[in-house]
Amino acid sequence: MRRTGEVLAIGAGLITALLIATDAIPLMRGPESWQWARRALDSPFPLLSVVAVFLATAAVAFRVRRVWGEAPDRRRVPLLGAAVLLLFAQMVLLTAVEPGGLSNVPRRVKDPAFTSYHTIAENVGDPVDFLRRYHRIQRRFPIHGPSQPPGRVLYFWSVTRVVGPEAGPAVAGFLLMAIGALAVVPLVVLVGGRCAPGAAGAAVLLMAGLPSFLLFTPETDHLILLLSLTAAALVAEGLRHASRPRATGLCLAGGLVAGVCLFVSFTTFAALFAWSVAFAGMLVLARWRGDPVPTRGQLVRLAFAGVAGFAVVPAITTAVGMNWPAVFRESSAAAERFQNVIFGREYSTWVIGNLWDFVLFLGPPLAIAWTVRIHSEWGIIRRRPREEEHDGRWTIPFGIVLLGMILLLDLSGKIRGETGRIWMFLMPLAVAGVASSPWARRDRVLGALAGAQLLVLLALRMYVNVPG
């Protein structure tokens, strides 16, 4: 990233934090048809604990950058485990400093006006019968319930069955945060794993300042995040090691995880498309570089394994009586009704509003770094990659793929508002793109970007009522 980009990214953090604090431009919080509420914490001092954990995460991230590639597993696993625990602690602390503190966790889970999935789960007796009747009863569900497949409801039902109805909401909520924190593990694999220690450490550090990822708690969007990233990481490893026997198993497992993700959310289709394009670009760039790539026969075998794994969950649920086409139709109709009829969100407003909401909760500093990554990826494609541009085993065009996916989803008009949360599962593409760029190899610049992201994160927590 050139110095101009560095200055813009850091300046964007300072300016965004200032505008959020002063509320000089209320439209920053969204159009009138969906605007994040304004609030102010009683005292900013509890946020010092958030800063302390961020610094601890930064220390782990820079340690990863220095020892990851050569360290044995007994040293790398604890480092990654520490990163997961610190990200989880960050989520907990950011929730604890809100008005109401950690009581917000079970409150949001139980509140039918928040997501409604736990409310629906309370009325589930026999889960098999629930799946059979789902398409006939989902229209009766409140808020977000009718627009989603049954996976989220059965998540809360399962947790409650294990720990009991009293502890269920709190355990389910904190578990969702832990699930979100675990997403950094497949992300490290995607940016190059052991072959790219600099990118691995940068990914850990940038996740520690990603507002959407850290502020929207507890949300079932973290389920989609972990499942989609895990599926992508498994398939990526299968492609990278296509000549080895384990490649088929990796792609089979990746498809299986993707099938579970579909059971949780139909946005899985968008994730699958995005990662498929990313991997296709990865293979094309690898071929241009002259690296060994899978043969046509290997690609067919791996594709068949992935599709077979993906079909397992839909096949099982169909066998017990779930009507997938009817559920999809009802979900699509419910989403349209929720956004257009109930809230009256107009396409012309949200075709712009969606992009801003996404950028705000991605973090404007990271968004600028992402655009620089897009420029560098385009340069690589135009002149074909040179060896010195190689970071990790293969180059994946994360930036360009994310831009295309965001524009496609935005122009479709299927989502109108709350994209900073709903499109959380796509944000790791921006993190991975920036983390694996040559610019992120410099500790000083990476630290400055992470600090600018932290400013935006703290300002959002102090002055905006997120998630509500």
LINMOSUL-V142532 format. One record per run of one state. SS is the DSSP state (H for helix, E for strand, L for the rest). FROM is the first residue (numbers start at 1). LEN is the number of residues. If there is no record, write none. Layout:
BEGIN
ss & from & len
SS & FROM & LEN
SS & FROM & LEN
END
This chain:
BEGIN
ss & from & len
L & 1 & 2
H & 3 & 20
L & 23 & 3
H & 26 & 4
L & 30 & 8
E & 38 & 1
L & 39 & 8
H & 47 & 21
L & 68 & 5
H & 73 & 24
L & 97 & 6
H & 103 & 8
L & 111 & 6
H & 117 & 5
L & 122 & 5
H & 127 & 14
L & 141 & 4
H & 145 & 3
L & 148 & 3
H & 151 & 13
L & 164 & 1
H & 165 & 26
L & 191 & 2
H & 193 & 3
L & 196 & 1
H & 197 & 11
L & 208 & 3
H & 211 & 5
L & 216 & 5
H & 221 & 20
L & 241 & 5
H & 246 & 19
L & 265 & 3
H & 268 & 22
L & 290 & 6
H & 296 & 24
L & 320 & 4
H & 324 & 19
L & 343 & 4
H & 347 & 16
L & 363 & 1
H & 364 & 20
L & 384 & 3
H & 387 & 3
L & 390 & 8
H & 398 & 15
L & 413 & 6
H & 419 & 4
L & 423 & 1
H & 424 & 12
L & 436 & 2
H & 438 & 4
L & 442 & 1
H & 443 & 21
E & 464 & 1
L & 465 & 4
END
